[in-house]
């Protein structure tokens, strides 16, 4: 058997965990493992989105801040 530990959580958190169980006898360890997996995926996605946003900012600056556009401002 794998080693286990006991963690303490406020009753409010315990009630939240109970409310999101997928089935009545789902162990909390299974639920927490799934939550960790989802959190890690969301974090990766967020970092990827940030990366794309930074690249897009640079490209948009390159496209819009150029001397050709400035000429059209004075036509």
C-alpha positions as CSV (number, residue, x, y, z in Angstrom):
1,X,0.0,0.0,0.0
2,X,1.2,3.5,-0.8
3,X,2.2,5.7,2.1
4,X,-0.6,8.1,3.1
5,X,-0.9,11.2,5.2
6,X,-3.6,13.2,6.9
7,X,-4.2,16.8,6.0
8,X,-6.3,19.3,7.9
9,X,-8.7,21.5,5.9
10,X,-11.4,23.9,7.2
11,X,-14.9,22.5,7.2
12,X,-15.9,25.0,4.4
13,X,-13.2,23.4,2.1
14,X,-14.4,19.9,3.1
15,X,-18.0,20.8,2.2
16,X,-16.8,22.2,-1.2
17,X,-14.9,19.0,-1.9
18,X,-18.0,17.0,-1.0
19,X,-20.1,19.1,-3.4
20,X,-17.8,18.5,-6.4
21,X,-17.5,14.7,-6.0
22,X,-18.3,12.9,-9.3
23,X,-19.9,10.0,-7.4
24,X,-20.8,9.5,-3.8
25,X,-18.0,7.1,-2.8
26,X,-15.2,8.9,-4.7
27,X,-12.2,9.1,-2.4
28,X,-10.9,12.6,-1.7
29,X,-7.4,11.5,-2.8
30,X,-8.8,10.7,-6.3
31,X,-10.7,14.0,-6.4
32,X,-7.6,16.0,-5.2
33,X,-5.4,14.2,-7.8
34,X,-7.8,15.2,-10.5
35,X,-7.8,18.8,-9.3
36,X,-4.0,18.9,-9.3
37,X,-4.0,17.6,-12.9
38,X,-6.5,20.2,-14.1
39,X,-4.7,23.0,-12.3
40,X,-1.4,22.0,-13.9
41,X,-3.0,21.9,-17.4
42,X,-4.6,25.3,-16.8
43,X,-1.3,26.7,-15.7
44,X,0.4,25.5,-18.8
45,X,-2.3,26.9,-21.0
46,X,-2.1,30.2,-19.2
47,X,1.7,30.4,-19.7
48,X,1.2,29.5,-23.4
49,X,-1.4,32.2,-23.7
50,X,0.9,34.8,-22.1
51,X,3.7,33.8,-24.5
52,X,1.4,34.2,-27.5
53,X,0.2,37.6,-26.2
54,X,3.8,38.8,-25.8
55,X,4.7,37.7,-29.4
56,X,1.5,39.4,-30.8
57,X,2.3,42.6,-29.0
58,X,5.7,42.7,-30.6
59,X,4.3,41.9,-34.0
60,X,1.5,44.5,-33.8
61,X,4.0,47.2,-32.7
62,X,6.2,46.2,-35.7
63,X,3.1,46.4,-38.1
64,X,1.7,49.6,-36.8
65,X,4.7,51.6,-35.7
66,X,6.4,52.1,-39.0
67,X,7.4,55.1,-41.2
68,X,4.9,54.2,-43.9
69,X,1.9,54.6,-41.6
70,X,3.2,57.9,-40.4
71,X,3.2,59.2,-43.9
72,X,-0.5,58.5,-44.2
73,X,-1.2,60.5,-41.1
74,X,-0.2,63.7,-43.0
75,X,-1.9,63.1,-46.3
